Amino acid sequence: MRSVRLVLLPLLMAAFVTAVSAPVAMSATSTSTKTAKTPDEMATEALSKWKTTLKLTDEQAPQFESIMKDSYQKMADAKTAAAGDKAKMKESMESIMKDRSDALSKVLTPDQMKTYEAQTKKNMSAAKKKMSKSAAK
């Protein structure tokens, strides 16, 4: 019985250490390959996604991109300023999103704005659902 304990205990400890360290090692490698995009890159991406959905005119496109770039820059600054404070971050994001919406309402037609708001609402609910699933894991 004593020999079983001497063999089994080190095996269980090795299994535990491996099980605990594997996810940490995997998360370290997966996040290091993903680089953060700049506000310019995100604005360009947003323009390409929204251009056809909103049927942006040649006059609206650069204005839309400029508004998006500005809001993405403010978001990056807010994230840095919040320093991990989720309540502060949420408050900042709500303000930035309201400012973005106000600015876009001056550029987009009422129909385009309705489409933008509906799609944004849909995207937000999908993101919240995804976040609640990942938090439950």
C-alpha positions as CSV (number, residue, x, y, z in Angstrom):
1,M,0.0,0.0,0.0
2,R,2.9,2.3,0.9
3,S,4.5,1.7,-2.5
4,V,1.3,2.6,-4.3
5,R,1.2,5.9,-2.5
6,L,4.8,6.6,-3.4
7,V,4.1,6.0,-7.0
8,L,0.6,7.4,-7.2
9,L,1.2,10.7,-5.4
10,P,3.9,12.0,-7.7
11,L,1.9,11.0,-10.8
12,L,-1.2,12.9,-9.5
13,M,0.9,15.9,-8.7
14,A,2.5,15.9,-12.2
15,A,-0.9,15.6,-13.8
16,F,-2.2,18.5,-11.8
17,V,0.8,20.7,-12.6
18,T,0.4,19.9,-16.3
19,A,-3.3,20.5,-16.3
20,V,-2.9,23.9,-14.6
21,S,0.0,25.1,-16.6
22,A,-1.3,24.0,-20.1
23,P,-4.1,26.6,-20.4
24,V,-1.7,29.4,-19.2
25,A,0.9,28.4,-21.7
26,M,-1.7,28.2,-24.5
27,S,-3.2,31.6,-23.6
28,A,0.2,33.2,-23.6
29,T,1.0,32.0,-27.1
30,S,-2.4,32.8,-28.5
31,T,-2.5,36.4,-27.3
32,S,1.1,37.2,-28.3
33,T,0.3,36.5,-32.0
34,K,-2.7,38.8,-32.0
35,T,-1.6,42.4,-32.4
36,A,-3.9,45.3,-31.5
37,K,-5.1,47.4,-34.5
38,T,-4.5,51.1,-34.6
39,P,-7.5,53.5,-34.7
40,D,-6.6,54.2,-38.4
41,E,-6.8,50.4,-39.3
42,M,-10.0,50.0,-37.4
43,A,-11.6,53.0,-39.1
44,T,-10.6,51.7,-42.5
45,E,-12.0,48.3,-41.6
46,A,-15.3,49.9,-40.4
47,L,-15.6,51.9,-43.5
48,S,-15.3,48.8,-45.7
49,K,-17.8,46.9,-43.6
50,W,-20.4,49.8,-43.5
51,K,-19.9,51.3,-47.0
52,T,-22.2,48.8,-48.7
53,T,-24.6,48.3,-45.8
54,L,-25.3,52.0,-45.5
55,K,-24.8,52.7,-49.2
56,L,-22.4,55.6,-48.3
57,T,-21.9,58.2,-51.0
58,D,-18.4,59.3,-52.1
59,E,-18.9,62.4,-50.0
60,Q,-20.0,60.5,-46.9
61,A,-17.3,57.9,-46.9
62,P,-14.4,60.1,-45.8
63,Q,-16.5,61.8,-43.1
64,F,-17.7,58.4,-41.8
65,E,-14.1,57.1,-41.7
66,S,-13.0,60.3,-39.9
67,I,-15.7,59.9,-37.2
68,M,-14.9,56.3,-36.7
69,K,-11.2,57.0,-36.4
70,D,-11.9,59.7,-33.8
71,S,-14.1,57.4,-31.8
72,Y,-11.6,54.5,-31.9
73,Q,-8.8,56.8,-30.8
74,K,-11.0,58.0,-27.9
75,M,-11.7,54.4,-27.0
76,A,-8.0,53.5,-26.9
77,D,-7.4,56.6,-24.7
78,A,-10.3,55.6,-22.4
79,K,-9.0,52.1,-22.1
80,T,-5.6,53.4,-21.0
81,A,-7.1,55.9,-18.6
82,A,-9.5,53.4,-17.0
83,A,-6.5,51.1,-16.2
84,G,-8.7,48.0,-15.7
85,D,-11.6,49.8,-13.9
86,K,-14.6,48.3,-15.7
87,A,-17.1,50.8,-14.4
88,K,-15.0,53.7,-15.6
89,M,-14.5,52.0,-18.9
90,K,-18.2,51.4,-19.4
91,E,-19.0,55.0,-18.6
92,S,-16.4,56.3,-21.0
93,M,-17.6,53.9,-23.8
94,E,-21.2,54.9,-23.4
95,S,-20.2,58.6,-23.8
96,I,-18.0,57.9,-26.8
97,M,-20.7,55.8,-28.5
98,K,-23.2,58.6,-27.9
99,D,-20.8,61.2,-29.4
100,R,-20.1,58.9,-32.4
101,S,-23.9,58.5,-33.0
102,D,-24.4,62.2,-32.7
103,A,-21.6,62.9,-35.2
104,L,-22.9,60.2,-37.6
105,S,-26.4,61.6,-37.5
106,K,-25.0,64.8,-39.0
107,V,-23.5,62.9,-41.9
108,L,-25.9,60.0,-42.6
109,T,-29.5,60.3,-43.9
110,P,-32.3,59.4,-41.5
111,D,-32.7,56.0,-43.3
112,Q,-29.0,55.3,-43.1
113,M,-29.0,56.2,-39.4
114,K,-31.9,53.8,-38.7
115,T,-29.9,51.1,-40.5
116,Y,-26.7,51.9,-38.5
117,E,-28.5,52.0,-35.2
118,A,-30.4,48.7,-35.9
119,Q,-27.2,46.9,-36.9
120,T,-25.2,48.4,-34.0
121,K,-27.9,47.2,-31.6
122,K,-27.8,43.8,-33.1
123,N,-24.0,43.6,-32.9
124,M,-24.1,44.8,-29.3
125,S,-26.6,42.1,-28.2
126,A,-24.5,39.4,-30.0
127,A,-21.4,40.7,-28.3
128,K,-23.1,40.6,-24.9
129,K,-24.3,37.1,-25.5
130,K,-20.9,36.0,-26.5
131,M,-19.3,37.6,-23.4
132,S,-21.8,36.0,-21.1
133,K,-21.1,32.6,-22.6
134,S,-17.3,33.0,-22.2
135,A,-17.7,34.3,-18.7
136,A,-19.8,31.2,-17.8
137,K,-17.0,28.9,-18.9
